Amino acid sequence: MTAALVAIGVAAVVAITAVVRRRRQPARRSIAIDPFVLSEPWRRYISAAQSAQRRYKDIVAATSPGPLRTNMESITRNVQRGVEECWLIAKRGDELDRALNRLDSTSLQARLESATDDATKASLQAQLDSAQRIRTTRDDADRQLRLLNTRLGELLAQAAEVSVGADTTSDLGSAVDDVVTQLESLRLAIEDVNNQRPGGAGQASASP
């Protein structure tokens, strides 16, 4: 019995310490989002994500006060996180597009075909290889962000169903968590690619 009480006491102390630490941490600041500074398709993805967020808030606001509405409101912050992750990914995608425009693969390829000395050929080929890596990363971000945006739309339908039916907000919350986790993983993967490339996407140059 004594050992059990000690174990319970230790668990309680650990739990309280964790709560205190969370309370001491500064609140996460919202990220300013402006889709109109981005090019397409990135602007469209962010506008769609913001629209989904607004519709979710409308669904929650239309839900009768009570435990169900309170549970749905608790998911709102994670929906916001999802939109912020979309924004960070879209900004990276826009940077990659601008880097590709600066590199101008068509021009580089034409110059490579007409080059006569090995040093120039090596430089042009290196730039073409860089452009291909950027293109691969950019296209993957485009594809995955489009898919995850579609999932956000599906979650809206689920939220609307929850608001007028049984309280399955735990399932809804888990689904939102899953999308946010995938968005965060995608952002980190894109940032890792940018960090591995000398100078990053923003520093790409088209000059040999």
C-alpha positions as YAML, in Angstrom:
chain: A
units: angstrom
residues:
- id: 1
  name: MET
  ca: [0.00, 0.00, 0.00]
- id: 2
  name: THR
  ca: [2.82, 2.40, 0.89]
- id: 3
  name: ALA
  ca: [4.57, 1.77, -2.42]
- id: 4
  name: ALA
  ca: [1.33, 2.42, -4.29]
- id: 5
  name: LEU
  ca: [0.78, 5.69, -2.45]
- id: 6
  name: VAL
  ca: [4.32, 6.80, -3.21]
- id: 7
  name: ALA
  ca: [3.85, 5.99, -6.89]
- id: 8
  name: ILE
  ca: [0.61, 7.97, -7.00]
- id: 9
  name: GLY
  ca: [2.28, 10.88, -5.23]
- id: 10
  name: VAL
  ca: [5.16, 10.92, -7.69]
- id: 11
  name: ALA
  ca: [2.77, 10.81, -10.65]
- id: 12
  name: ALA
  ca: [0.80, 13.73, -9.20]
- id: 13
  name: VAL
  ca: [3.96, 15.80, -8.74]
- id: 14
  name: VAL
  ca: [5.05, 15.09, -12.32]
- id: 15
  name: ALA
  ca: [1.64, 16.08, -13.66]
- id: 16
  name: ILE
  ca: [1.54, 19.30, -11.64]
- id: 17
  name: THR
  ca: [5.07, 20.20, -12.74]
- id: 18
  name: ALA
  ca: [4.12, 19.70, -16.38]
- id: 19
  name: VAL
  ca: [1.08, 21.95, -16.01]
- id: 20
  name: VAL
  ca: [3.13, 24.67, -14.30]
- id: 21
  name: ARG
  ca: [5.75, 24.54, -17.05]
- id: 22
  name: ARG
  ca: [3.08, 24.87, -19.75]
- id: 23
  name: ARG
  ca: [1.59, 27.87, -17.97]
- id: 24
  name: ARG
  ca: [4.99, 29.54, -17.72]
- id: 25
  name: GLN
  ca: [5.56, 29.20, -21.46]
- id: 26
  name: PRO
  ca: [4.58, 32.29, -23.44]
- id: 27
  name: ALA
  ca: [1.39, 31.96, -25.46]
- id: 28
  name: ARG
  ca: [2.01, 31.17, -29.11]
- id: 29
  name: ARG
  ca: [1.50, 34.25, -31.25]
- id: 30
  name: SER
  ca: [-0.78, 34.13, -34.23]
- id: 31
  name: ILE
  ca: [0.96, 34.44, -37.57]
- id: 32
  name: ALA
  ca: [-0.05, 37.29, -39.86]
- id: 33
  name: ILE
  ca: [-1.35, 35.79, -43.10]
- id: 34
  name: ASP
  ca: [-1.80, 37.64, -46.39]
- id: 35
  name: PRO
  ca: [-2.51, 35.32, -49.34]
- id: 36
  name: PHE
  ca: [-2.39, 38.21, -51.81]
- id: 37
  name: VAL
  ca: [1.39, 38.56, -51.52]
- id: 38
  name: LEU
  ca: [1.75, 35.06, -53.01]
- id: 39
  name: SER
  ca: [1.54, 33.83, -56.58]
- id: 40
  name: GLU
  ca: [-0.73, 31.04, -57.77]
- id: 41
  name: PRO
  ca: [-1.40, 28.29, -56.85]
- id: 42
  name: TRP
  ca: [-0.14, 29.15, -53.37]
- id: 43
  name: ARG
  ca: [-2.51, 32.10, -52.98]
- id: 44
  name: ARG
  ca: [-5.46, 29.86, -53.81]
- id: 45
  name: TYR
  ca: [-4.45, 27.25, -51.24]
- id: 46
  name: ILE
  ca: [-4.22, 29.81, -48.44]
- id: 47
  name: SER
  ca: [-7.51, 31.46, -49.41]
- id: 48
  name: ALA
  ca: [-9.18, 28.03, -49.33]
- id: 49
  name: ALA
  ca: [-7.67, 27.23, -45.92]
- id: 50
  name: GLN
  ca: [-8.83, 30.56, -44.49]
- id: 51
  name: SER
  ca: [-12.28, 29.98, -45.94]
- id: 52
  name: ALA
  ca: [-12.41, 26.56, -44.27]
- id: 53
  name: GLN
  ca: [-11.42, 28.16, -40.96]
- id: 54
  name: ARG
  ca: [-14.18, 30.78, -41.25]
- id: 55
  name: ARG
  ca: [-16.76, 28.13, -42.06]
- id: 56
  name: TYR
  ca: [-15.67, 26.04, -39.08]
- id: 57
  name: LYS
  ca: [-16.11, 29.04, -36.79]
- id: 58
  name: ASP
  ca: [-19.56, 29.62, -38.29]
- id: 59
  name: ILE
  ca: [-20.49, 25.98, -37.60]
- id: 60
  name: VAL
  ca: [-19.35, 26.31, -33.99]
- id: 61
  name: ALA
  ca: [-21.19, 29.62, -33.56]
- id: 62
  name: ALA
  ca: [-24.40, 28.04, -34.86]
- id: 63
  name: THR
  ca: [-24.13, 25.10, -32.43]
- id: 64
  name: SER
  ca: [-26.36, 25.33, -29.35]
- id: 65
  name: PRO
  ca: [-24.51, 26.29, -26.15]
- id: 66
  name: GLY
  ca: [-23.45, 23.30, -24.10]
- id: 67
  name: PRO
  ca: [-20.77, 20.61, -23.81]
- id: 68
  name: LEU
  ca: [-20.86, 19.83, -27.54]
- id: 69
  name: ARG
  ca: [-20.18, 23.43, -28.51]
- id: 70
  name: THR
  ca: [-17.47, 23.72, -25.86]
- id: 71
  name: ASN
  ca: [-15.76, 20.61, -27.25]
- id: 72
  name: MET
  ca: [-15.96, 21.97, -30.79]
- id: 73
  name: GLU
  ca: [-14.55, 25.31, -29.65]
- id: 74
  name: SER
  ca: [-11.55, 23.48, -28.17]
- id: 75
  name: ILE
  ca: [-10.62, 22.33, -31.68]
- id: 76
  name: THR
  ca: [-10.65, 25.88, -33.09]
- id: 77
  name: ARG
  ca: [-7.04, 26.57, -32.09]
- id: 78
  name: ASN
  ca: [-5.80, 23.51, -33.95]
- id: 79
  name: VAL
  ca: [-7.72, 24.58, -37.03]
- id: 80
  name: GLN
  ca: [-5.87, 27.91, -36.76]
- id: 81
  name: ARG
  ca: [-2.57, 26.02, -36.50]
- id: 82
  name: GLY
  ca: [-3.45, 24.15, -39.67]
- id: 83
  name: VAL
  ca: [-4.04, 27.40, -41.53]
- id: 84
  name: GLU
  ca: [-0.74, 28.79, -40.24]
- id: 85
  name: GLU
  ca: [1.14, 25.69, -41.40]
- id: 86
  name: CYS
  ca: [-0.52, 26.04, -44.82]
- id: 87
  name: TRP
  ca: [0.70, 29.63, -44.93]
- id: 88
  name: LEU
  ca: [4.28, 28.74, -44.07]
- id: 89
  name: ILE
  ca: [4.32, 25.98, -46.69]
- id: 90
  name: ALA
  ca: [2.79, 28.25, -49.31]
- id: 91
  name: LYS
  ca: [5.39, 30.94, -48.63]
- id: 92
  name: ARG
  ca: [8.13, 28.36, -49.20]
- id: 93
  name: GLY
  ca: [6.45, 27.21, -52.37]
- id: 94
  name: ASP
  ca: [6.27, 30.78, -53.63]
- id: 95
  name: GLU
  ca: [9.98, 31.23, -52.86]
- id: 96
  name: LEU
  ca: [10.77, 28.07, -54.82]
- id: 97
  name: ASP
  ca: [8.77, 29.36, -57.81]
- id: 98
  name: ARG
  ca: [10.69, 32.63, -57.76]
- id: 99
  name: ALA
  ca: [13.98, 30.73, -57.57]
- id: 100
  name: LEU
  ca: [12.97, 28.64, -60.58]
- id: 101
  name: ASN
  ca: [12.11, 31.78, -62.53]
- id: 102
  name: ARG
  ca: [15.52, 33.22, -61.78]
- id: 103
  name: LEU
  ca: [17.30, 30.05, -62.83]
- id: 104
  name: ASP
  ca: [15.37, 29.81, -66.15]
- id: 105
  name: SER
  ca: [16.05, 26.17, -67.03]
- id: 106
  name: THR
  ca: [15.19, 26.67, -70.70]
- id: 107
  name: SER
  ca: [17.85, 29.32, -71.11]
- id: 108
  name: LEU
  ca: [20.38, 27.30, -69.12]
- id: 109
  name: GLN
  ca: [19.79, 24.24, -71.27]
- id: 110
  name: ALA
  ca: [20.26, 26.23, -74.48]
- id: 111
  name: ARG
  ca: [23.50, 27.73, -73.14]
- id: 112
  name: LEU
  ca: [24.73, 24.29, -72.08]
- id: 113
  name: GLU
  ca: [24.16, 22.89, -75.56]
- id: 114
  name: SER
  ca: [26.13, 25.72, -77.15]
- id: 115
  name: ALA
  ca: [28.94, 25.83, -74.56]
- id: 116
  name: THR
  ca: [32.39, 24.73, -75.72]
- id: 117
  name: ASP
  ca: [34.62, 24.72, -72.61]
- id: 118
  name: ASP
  ca: [34.35, 22.24, -69.74]
- id: 119
  name: ALA
  ca: [34.24, 24.83, -66.95]
- id: 120
  name: THR
  ca: [31.20, 26.58, -68.42]
- id: 121
  name: LYS
  ca: [29.48, 23.26, -69.08]
- id: 122
  name: ALA
  ca: [30.07, 22.14, -65.50]
- id: 123
  name: SER
  ca: [28.69, 25.39, -64.10]
- id: 124
  name: LEU
  ca: [25.60, 25.31, -66.30]
- id: 125
  name: GLN
  ca: [24.96, 21.65, -65.52]
- id: 126
  name: ALA
  ca: [25.23, 22.35, -61.78]
- id: 127
  name: GLN
  ca: [22.61, 25.08, -62.13]
- id: 128
  name: LEU
  ca: [20.33, 22.78, -64.10]
- id: 129
  name: ASP
  ca: [20.69, 20.11, -61.42]
- id: 130
  name: SER
  ca: [19.83, 22.68, -58.76]
- id: 131
  name: ALA
  ca: [16.78, 23.77, -60.74]
- id: 132
  name: GLN
  ca: [15.61, 20.16, -60.99]
- id: 133
  name: ARG
  ca: [15.91, 19.66, -57.24]
- id: 134
  name: ILE
  ca: [13.95, 22.85, -56.63]
- id: 135
  name: ARG
  ca: [11.32, 21.76, -59.15]
- id: 136
  name: THR
  ca: [10.95, 18.35, -57.47]
- id: 137
  name: THR
  ca: [10.54, 19.94, -54.03]
- id: 138
  name: ARG
  ca: [8.13, 22.54, -55.36]
- id: 139
  name: ASP
  ca: [5.93, 20.00, -57.16]
- id: 140
  name: ASP
  ca: [5.81, 17.75, -54.10]
- id: 141
  name: ALA
  ca: [4.76, 20.67, -51.89]
- id: 142
  name: ASP
  ca: [2.10, 21.63, -54.44]
- id: 143
  name: ARG
  ca: [0.68, 18.10, -54.59]
- id: 144
  name: GLN
  ca: [0.67, 17.49, -50.84]
- id: 145
  name: LEU
  ca: [-0.69, 20.91, -49.91]
- id: 146
  name: ARG
  ca: [-3.53, 20.50, -52.40]
- id: 147
  name: LEU
  ca: [-4.36, 17.09, -50.90]
- id: 148
  name: LEU
  ca: [-4.26, 18.35, -47.31]
- id: 149
  name: ASN
  ca: [-6.46, 21.32, -48.24]
- id: 150
  name: THR
  ca: [-8.98, 18.84, -49.60]
- id: 151
  name: ARG
  ca: [-8.87, 17.01, -46.27]
- id: 152
  name: LEU
  ca: [-9.59, 20.26, -44.45]
- id: 153
  name: GLY
  ca: [-12.72, 20.57, -46.57]
- id: 154
  name: GLU
  ca: [-13.74, 17.02, -45.65]
- id: 155
  name: LEU
  ca: [-13.33, 17.85, -41.98]
- id: 156
  name: LEU
  ca: [-15.79, 20.72, -42.39]
- id: 157
  name: ALA
  ca: [-18.44, 18.27, -43.50]
- id: 158
  name: GLN
  ca: [-17.61, 16.11, -40.48]
- id: 159
  name: ALA
  ca: [-17.84, 19.16, -38.19]
- id: 160
  name: ALA
  ca: [-21.25, 20.10, -39.59]
- id: 161
  name: GLU
  ca: [-22.48, 16.56, -38.94]
- id: 162
  name: VAL
  ca: [-21.12, 16.59, -35.39]
- id: 163
  name: SER
  ca: [-22.79, 19.92, -34.63]
- id: 164
  name: VAL
  ca: [-26.27, 18.48, -35.18]
- id: 165
  name: GLY
  ca: [-25.71, 14.88, -34.04]
- id: 166
  name: ALA
  ca: [-23.88, 12.80, -31.50]
- id: 167
  name: ASP
  ca: [-20.83, 14.26, -29.78]
- id: 168
  name: THR
  ca: [-17.96, 12.67, -31.72]
- id: 169
  name: THR
  ca: [-15.68, 15.66, -31.26]
- id: 170
  name: SER
  ca: [-12.89, 13.36, -30.08]
- id: 171
  name: ASP
  ca: [-12.84, 11.78, -33.54]
- id: 172
  name: LEU
  ca: [-13.02, 15.19, -35.17]
- id: 173
  name: GLY
  ca: [-10.21, 16.50, -32.98]
- id: 174
  name: SER
  ca: [-8.02, 13.52, -33.83]
- id: 175
  name: ALA
  ca: [-8.66, 14.04, -37.55]
- id: 176
  name: VAL
  ca: [-7.72, 17.71, -37.29]
- id: 177
  name: ASP
  ca: [-4.59, 16.79, -35.29]
- id: 178
  name: ASP
  ca: [-3.60, 14.35, -38.02]
- id: 179
  name: VAL
  ca: [-3.91, 16.97, -40.77]
- id: 180
  name: VAL
  ca: [-1.96, 19.54, -38.73]
- id: 181
  name: THR
  ca: [0.80, 16.98, -38.06]
- id: 182
  name: GLN
  ca: [1.08, 16.18, -41.76]
- id: 183
  name: LEU
  ca: [1.21, 19.88, -42.62]
- id: 184
  name: GLU
  ca: [3.95, 20.46, -40.06]
- id: 185
  name: SER
  ca: [5.93, 17.49, -41.40]
- id: 186
  name: LEU
  ca: [5.63, 18.84, -44.93]
- id: 187
  name: ARG
  ca: [6.83, 22.29, -43.84]
- id: 188
  name: LEU
  ca: [9.82, 20.85, -42.01]
- id: 189
  name: ALA
  ca: [10.72, 18.70, -45.01]
- id: 190
  name: ILE
  ca: [10.67, 21.73, -47.33]
- id: 191
  name: GLU
  ca: [12.72, 23.79, -44.88]
- id: 192
  name: ASP
  ca: [15.25, 20.96, -44.62]
- id: 193
  name: VAL
  ca: [15.64, 20.87, -48.41]
- id: 194
  name: ASN
  ca: [16.12, 24.64, -48.48]
- id: 195
  name: ASN
  ca: [18.73, 24.48, -45.71]
- id: 196
  name: GLN
  ca: [20.68, 21.74, -47.44]
- id: 197
  name: ARG
  ca: [20.95, 23.69, -50.70]
- id: 198
  name: PRO
  ca: [23.82, 26.23, -50.64]
- id: 199
  name: GLY
  ca: [22.33, 29.70, -50.30]
- id: 200
  name: GLY
  ca: [18.75, 28.38, -50.11]
- id: 201
  name: ALA
  ca: [16.02, 28.92, -52.68]
- id: 202
  name: GLY
  ca: [16.12, 32.65, -52.24]
- id: 203
  name: GLN
  ca: [19.80, 32.80, -53.26]
- id: 204
  name: ALA
  ca: [19.64, 30.84, -56.50]
- id: 205
  name: SER
  ca: [21.43, 32.48, -59.38]
- id: 206
  name: ALA
  ca: [21.25, 32.00, -63.12]
- id: 207
  name: SER
  ca: [24.79, 33.14, -63.78]
- id: 208
  name: PRO
  ca: [27.55, 30.57, -64.43]
...
